[in-house]
């Protein structure tokens, strides 16, 4: 896709070219061992054919003399080198390794270029342009202000010219743009490179995460037909608390009181819901009810959970994709290994396949208090999906056997949904009561009953008990917790 015809963008590109060119010429020798090692790894990951250091230096010097731009690809190669070698670059060119020293040096070059080109800008325009250039060189360019905005939950980039975000459950367009596909790919590489994830035409889809825990998915051509596509699911502090979700109307106090008792009684809990329904956030909240003295093993495909700080004995495990067919570690591998790590609790952030069979075995052989999330459209659908996943472990196992394992392993299912208007609510808290013939029996304990739609298009309703007295009340009372029976009285 071509560059936008934007005077301000053209000025920024021209100044950026001159700044990064000068930074490159001031940086450490191309033969520096750290430079060679780091760049060779990056080039191999992304299939980049980088010009030799003498060729790059000659090209840059010629472009500076003639006043021609570097071009998008060369511009990206230079910034990638400076970003990958930031520590060595700072030490060699500025005599220090602080970010402030780098920013000061860039600002000096910025001012000198403005004076040389006799560009007149207001104080506000100058500051905005400088901040954009600093973000382009040192951070994540047009993404940086979005990543710093704690009100956003998702950032979606559909090619260089379309960026939008999710805020308070609704999608909004933003004015930020990338210059072209290469400009966008530069920041995608910056995100993915530290993780050692390969991304090229042979491997065009990657899942990764930012240092703050935000989840990143990348799809590039030829799979994507609109250019590079980047999806960032932010995981920004502060974390939601029990008080927050009650205040937001996502759950009732009675439901929280019951769930807290279930956690302390070491019941096995499944947190089910659709995409974007807040399963992981609710898992964080429920896990926060675990006593502080317990040893918790957390298993995730991509590390996202942030358990409360009072939980000190936490071991986090993350699966790993194979590299060239070797070194892969699956969720199932980690779950099986977690049984050998003396866990008081096992928490799995989103089961996906055959690992649920091992979870059932663990929950049925003494690993009580296990929690995990699953994509599902109802509590009954959660069981159907778990049954299907368990068959992946061994197709010869009878379905009835798997259902019996589920019925004895799982005690409670919570189901939540993202409702119209951006609301996330716990719609059901359901007990697994056992088998009725060849069917796993479910009984709803609490539910959200809809009453209408308000003026803003949001669903209204109330949380209520169903009147069913759960069988697990005996286990709760056995640990010294006496819940009042009127907690289960419909309202």
C-alpha angles and dihedrals in degrees: 000000000000128000119271117253096243121141093207091049090049091052091049092050092049093049092044091053092054095045097049091043091055092044089053093050090049095048131098123294115288089234093061106130093227090053094051095045097047097043094047089056092050094046091051092050094052102029093244122167102207121193116244117268094253090050092050093048092048092048092049094049091050092049092050092051095048096039093233120142123257095237125238098274096048090043089056094046091054096047090046090055093048093046094048092047099037095133096050091039093054094047094049100043106032104023093240142062101227122120090228091061091054092047091050092051092049091048090053091053090045093054092045091053092048090052093046093051092040091232113171117207134166117247090256094049091047093051093046092049092046092050090049091051093047090050090048093053104033107022138019102304115220089004095060099084090044092051090050094051107097092192091070123086100180136026116198124190116186101185124317098300103049123065125160136162142207115239122174090347096308132101119240131184117233128203097230116114140179119233094234144324092289092053090054092044090055091065093040088056090047089055097044103036098073089056094054092235115156116232122179140105091295092050105028099159124067137171115203141143139232122239090262091058097258112149119238131196122186130190119179135179137316086038092042116057095194099056126263112349119204126187120185120187103197123220101192130170142276096068118220116259131206088259090053096054091046091050091048090053094243094126139002128249090242091055091050092049090052094046092049090054091048092052092049090048088054097241117168109249130198117198108204132181147123128279112296093012093122100253094149093049091050091047087055090053095047091045088053087068091066114109113260095237096063126103110235126196112201117198120191140165089218116012107248109132118105109192119201117277094244089071101084103164098069126139115191122205126187129192120239131214117230117258111218089343096308139093098027119153116190131204087251091055090051095046092050089049093047090064087065094052098077095250123186087192136014118205121188119190102215122343113221113174145339094353090083089071090060090045090055090051092049094048090049094051102053107292095121124171093045117158131191141160130232137180108248142143096224140352089269091049089051090059092047091052093046090051091052092047092049091056088061088070093060124352091200093067110103115246090233090058091052091049091051090051090050094047093053096040103047120063104170140020124194117196124199136176142193103240127201112283094040097284121147115200140171100239099181143015105197134184123218101222101181137264127330103191105308095336127091106236121227130191123190113227100178132011143173112243117202119225103176147298125289128221092273093055095255121139115247127204145114140262115241142166115248096221093251114132106217120235090223089070088092091059091047092051090047090066092051100264115130111192115194112249091227086070085079096047114113116246 
